[in-house]
């Protein structure tokens, strides 16, 4: 089942940051869409909850060097 979440993320400063987060999250099986926004310091993710979860998504963002608030 598809779920959508919106996470506040600290450290998104440029288009390269957006691209980095998008790339890392799209590597996770079950992630359907990703929209990282430096303007809003937010990452919106739609994912298949039978294949991944919020904890895995948050961890991938942290592993990429950003802080999930």
Residue frames as a rotation matrix with the C-alpha (Angstrom) as fourth column:
UNK 1
0.575 0.818 0.000 0.00
0.818 -0.575 0.000 0.00
0.000 0.000 -1.000 0.00
UNK 2
-0.210 -0.657 0.724 1.34
0.620 -0.662 -0.421 3.43
0.756 0.361 0.547 -0.94
UNK 3
0.545 0.254 -0.799 1.98
0.793 -0.467 0.392 5.94
-0.273 -0.847 -0.456 1.83
UNK 4
0.251 -0.476 0.843 3.20
0.404 -0.740 -0.538 9.52
0.880 0.476 0.007 1.67
UNK 5
0.460 -0.185 -0.869 5.30
0.847 -0.204 0.491 11.29
-0.268 -0.961 0.063 4.28
UNK 6
0.604 -0.342 0.720 6.79
0.099 -0.864 -0.493 14.76
0.791 0.369 -0.488 4.60
UNK 7
0.466 -0.551 -0.693 10.00
0.884 0.255 0.392 15.05
-0.039 -0.795 0.606 6.62
UNK 8
0.958 -0.281 0.061 11.67
-0.283 -0.959 0.026 18.26
0.052 -0.042 -0.998 7.79
UNK 9
0.589 -0.807 0.047 15.35
0.807 0.584 -0.084 17.96
0.041 0.087 0.995 6.86
UNK 10
0.815 -0.420 -0.400 18.18
-0.213 -0.858 0.468 20.24
-0.539 -0.296 -0.788 7.98
UNK 11
-0.112 -0.984 0.140 21.21
0.025 0.138 0.990 20.76
-0.993 0.115 0.009 5.75
UNK 12
0.195 0.225 0.955 19.58
0.946 0.215 -0.244 21.00
-0.260 0.950 -0.171 2.33
UNK 13
-0.006 -0.327 -0.945 21.39
0.237 -0.919 0.316 24.02
-0.972 -0.222 0.083 0.89
UNK 14
-0.426 -0.230 -0.875 21.44
-0.723 -0.494 0.482 23.67
-0.544 0.838 0.044 -2.90
UNK 15
0.497 0.617 -0.610 20.22
-0.867 0.386 -0.316 21.79
0.041 0.686 0.726 -5.92
UNK 16
-0.299 -0.703 -0.645 23.05
-0.543 0.681 -0.491 19.32
0.784 0.204 -0.586 -5.44
UNK 17
-0.859 0.068 0.508 21.68
-0.460 0.335 -0.822 18.49
-0.226 -0.940 -0.256 -1.99
UNK 18
0.173 0.985 -0.020 18.24
-0.821 0.133 -0.555 17.90
-0.544 0.113 0.832 -3.49
UNK 19
0.375 -0.100 -0.922 19.76
-0.770 0.520 -0.369 15.65
0.516 0.848 0.118 -6.14
UNK 20
-0.698 -0.712 -0.084 21.81
-0.509 0.574 -0.641 13.73
0.505 -0.405 -0.763 -3.57
UNK 21
-0.578 0.564 0.590 18.75
-0.538 0.280 -0.795 13.01
-0.614 -0.777 0.141 -1.40
UNK 22
0.443 0.774 -0.452 16.66
-0.851 0.204 -0.485 12.05
-0.283 0.599 0.749 -4.44
UNK 23
0.029 -0.540 -0.841 19.37
-0.705 0.585 -0.401 9.65
0.709 0.604 -0.364 -5.64
UNK 24
-0.873 -0.436 0.219 19.85
-0.447 0.534 -0.717 8.01
0.195 -0.724 -0.661 -2.23
UNK 25
-0.352 0.815 0.461 16.16
-0.570 0.205 -0.796 7.52
-0.743 -0.543 0.392 -1.59
UNK 26
0.465 0.541 -0.701 15.44
-0.884 0.235 -0.404 6.20
-0.054 0.808 0.587 -5.07
UNK 27
-0.494 -0.699 -0.517 17.92
-0.649 0.692 -0.317 3.38
0.580 0.179 -0.795 -4.32
UNK 28
-0.761 0.258 0.595 15.53
-0.444 0.461 -0.768 2.03
-0.472 -0.849 -0.236 -1.67
UNK 29
-0.855 0.507 -0.112 13.23
0.279 0.630 0.725 -0.70
0.438 0.588 -0.680 -2.89
UNK 30
-0.164 0.906 -0.390 9.65
0.986 0.141 -0.089 0.48
-0.026 -0.400 -0.916 -2.51
UNK 31
-0.374 0.014 -0.927 10.28
0.182 -0.979 -0.089 4.21
-0.909 -0.202 0.364 -2.88
UNK 32
0.240 0.602 0.762 7.91
0.906 0.144 -0.399 5.50
-0.350 0.785 -0.511 -5.55
UNK 33
0.474 -0.105 0.874 8.53
0.461 -0.817 -0.348 9.26
0.751 0.567 -0.338 -5.65
UNK 34
-0.007 -0.524 -0.852 10.86
0.945 -0.282 0.165 11.71
-0.327 -0.804 0.497 -3.91
UNK 35
0.460 0.079 0.884 10.68
0.462 -0.872 -0.162 15.48
0.759 0.483 -0.438 -3.83
UNK 36
-0.022 -0.562 -0.827 13.44
0.972 -0.204 0.113 17.22
-0.232 -0.801 0.551 -1.87
UNK 37
0.598 0.302 0.742 13.06
0.502 -0.863 -0.054 20.98
0.624 0.406 -0.668 -1.46
UNK 38
-0.502 -0.817 -0.283 15.85
0.799 -0.314 -0.512 23.28
0.330 -0.483 0.811 -0.23
UNK 39
-0.548 0.354 0.758 13.39
-0.155 -0.933 0.324 26.16
0.822 0.060 0.566 -0.16
UNK 40
0.445 0.837 0.319 11.12
-0.572 -0.008 0.820 24.41
0.689 -0.548 0.475 2.34
UNK 41
-0.566 -0.722 0.398 13.77
-0.803 0.372 -0.465 22.20
0.188 -0.583 -0.790 4.04
UNK 42
0.191 0.756 0.627 11.45
-0.694 0.555 -0.459 19.31
-0.695 -0.347 0.630 3.38
UNK 43
-0.876 -0.320 -0.360 11.58
-0.480 0.643 0.597 15.90
0.041 0.696 -0.717 1.73
UNK 44
0.171 0.966 0.193 8.31
-0.859 0.242 -0.451 14.37
-0.483 -0.089 0.871 0.55
UNK 45
-0.853 -0.492 -0.174 8.35
-0.520 0.778 0.353 10.65
-0.039 0.392 -0.919 -0.17
UNK 46
0.440 0.898 -0.026 5.72
-0.894 0.435 -0.107 8.27
-0.084 0.070 0.994 -1.50
UNK 47
-0.664 -0.737 -0.128 6.58
-0.733 0.675 -0.084 4.64
0.149 0.038 -0.988 -0.82
UNK 48
0.222 0.639 -0.736 5.18
-0.338 0.759 0.557 1.12
0.914 0.125 0.385 -0.72
UNK 49
0.137 -0.135 0.981 4.84
-0.981 -0.158 0.115 0.35
0.140 -0.978 -0.154 2.98
UNK 50
0.954 0.159 0.254 5.07
-0.199 0.970 0.140 -3.38
-0.224 -0.184 0.957 2.31
UNK 51
0.658 -0.748 0.085 8.64
0.550 0.401 -0.732 -2.90
0.514 0.529 0.676 1.02
UNK 52
-0.542 -0.830 0.136 10.12
0.493 -0.445 -0.748 -0.09
0.681 -0.338 0.650 3.15
UNK 53
0.433 0.673 -0.599 9.30
0.884 -0.189 0.427 2.17
0.174 -0.715 -0.677 6.08
UNK 54
0.915 -0.012 0.404 9.83
-0.039 -0.997 0.060 5.64
0.402 -0.071 -0.913 7.52
UNK 55
0.720 -0.684 0.116 12.81
-0.127 0.035 0.991 4.49
-0.682 -0.729 -0.061 9.61
UNK 56
0.139 -0.677 0.723 14.68
0.824 0.484 0.295 3.23
-0.549 0.554 0.625 6.52
UNK 57
0.508 0.112 0.854 13.92
0.688 -0.649 -0.324 6.44
0.518 0.753 -0.406 4.64
UNK 58
0.970 -0.140 0.198 15.07
-0.231 -0.788 0.571 8.60
0.076 -0.600 -0.796 7.55
UNK 59
0.511 -0.822 0.251 18.24
0.208 0.402 0.892 6.52
-0.834 -0.403 0.376 7.92
UNK 60
0.197 -0.411 0.890 19.08
0.977 0.156 -0.145 6.94
-0.079 0.898 0.432 4.22
UNK 61
0.760 0.099 0.643 18.71
0.224 -0.968 -0.116 10.72
0.611 0.232 -0.757 4.55
UNK 62
0.872 -0.461 0.164 20.98
-0.321 -0.285 0.903 10.69
-0.370 -0.840 -0.397 7.63
UNK 63
0.353 -0.752 0.556 23.50
0.583 0.642 0.499 8.47
-0.732 0.148 0.665 5.83
UNK 64
0.378 -0.159 0.912 23.56
0.849 -0.333 -0.410 11.04
0.369 0.930 0.009 3.01
UNK 65
-0.626 -0.776 -0.084 24.69
0.722 -0.534 -0.440 13.68
0.296 -0.336 0.894 5.52
UNK 66
-0.455 0.556 0.696 21.48
-0.284 -0.831 0.478 15.48
0.844 0.020 0.536 6.43
UNK 67
-0.993 0.116 0.002 19.50
0.022 0.210 -0.978 15.71
-0.114 -0.971 -0.211 9.65
UNK 68
-0.319 0.947 -0.031 15.87
0.331 0.142 0.933 14.58
0.888 0.288 -0.359 9.84
UNK 69
-0.862 0.018 0.507 14.12
-0.410 -0.613 -0.675 16.78
0.299 -0.790 0.536 12.41
